[in-house]
Amino acid sequence: MYYVYKLRCANGSPYTGCTNNLEARLERHAKGYVFSTKDNLPIELEMYVAFNDKYKAFAFEKYLKSGSGRAFTKRHF
C-alpha cells in the first residue's frame, strides 16, 4: 500500500507527503529526521488516503500540492 498523508506542523503550516510505510514515516517526522518538518515540531496527522498503485498515490500527492488540490483539501478534510 502507498499512503498520501497531510500533517499540520506546530506553526500551523501543512505538509503533504507520500510513503509506503506510514507508521515509519510519521516516526521519522516526529523524531525530527525530515528536513521539511524538523523545525516545526510537534506534528499532527490530519488525514491519509491509501492506494494500491504507487503512481496513483504520487499523482494524488502532486494534486494536493496544487492550488486546486489545496482547495479540495480545505473543503473535504
C-alpha positions in Angstrom: 0.0 0.0 0.0 1.0 3.6 -0.6 -0.2 6.4 1.5 -0.7 10.1 0.8 -0.8 12.0 4.1 -1.2 15.5 5.4 0.4 16.8 8.5 -0.2 20.0 10.5 3.0 21.4 11.9 3.3 23.3 15.2 3.5 26.6 13.4 0.2 25.8 11.6 1.8 25.1 8.2 0.7 22.0 6.3 2.9 19.2 5.0 1.8 16.7 2.4 3.8 13.6 1.6 3.7 10.1 0.2 5.1 6.8 1.6 4.7 3.1 1.5 5.2 2.8 5.3 3.1 5.4 7.1 4.0 4.4 10.7 7.7 4.6 10.0 7.4 7.9 8.1 5.4 9.5 10.9 8.0 8.3 13.4 10.8 9.9 11.3 8.8 13.2 11.2 8.2 13.1 15.0 11.9 12.5 15.7 13.0 15.4 13.5 14.7 13.4 10.8 12.7 15.0 8.0 14.3 18.3 6.9 11.0 19.9 5.9 9.3 19.5 9.3 12.1 19.2 11.8 12.0 22.9 12.8 8.2 22.8 13.3 7.6 20.0 15.7 5.4 18.6 17.0 3.4 17.4 14.0 -0.1 16.1 13.9 -1.5 13.7 11.3 -4.6 15.3 9.8 -5.5 12.7 7.2 -4.3 10.0 5.0 -5.5 8.1 1.9 -4.3 4.6 0.9 -3.7 3.5 -2.6 -2.7 0.1 -4.2 -0.9 1.8 -7.1 2.1 3.9 -6.3 1.7 6.0 -9.4 -1.8 7.0 -8.4 -0.6 7.8 -4.9 2.2 10.1 -6.3 -0.3 11.7 -8.7 -2.7 12.4 -5.9 0.1 13.9 -3.7 1.1 16.2 -6.6 -2.6 17.2 -7.0 -2.9 18.0 -3.3 0.1 20.3 -3.5 -1.5 22.3 -6.4 -3.8 25.2 -5.9 -7.0 23.3 -6.7 -5.8 20.4 -4.5 -5.3 22.7 -1.5 -8.8 24.0 -2.1 -10.1 20.4 -2.3 -8.4 19.5 1.0 -10.0 22.5 2.8 -13.4 21.5 1.6 -13.2 17.8 2.2 -10.8 17.3 5.1 
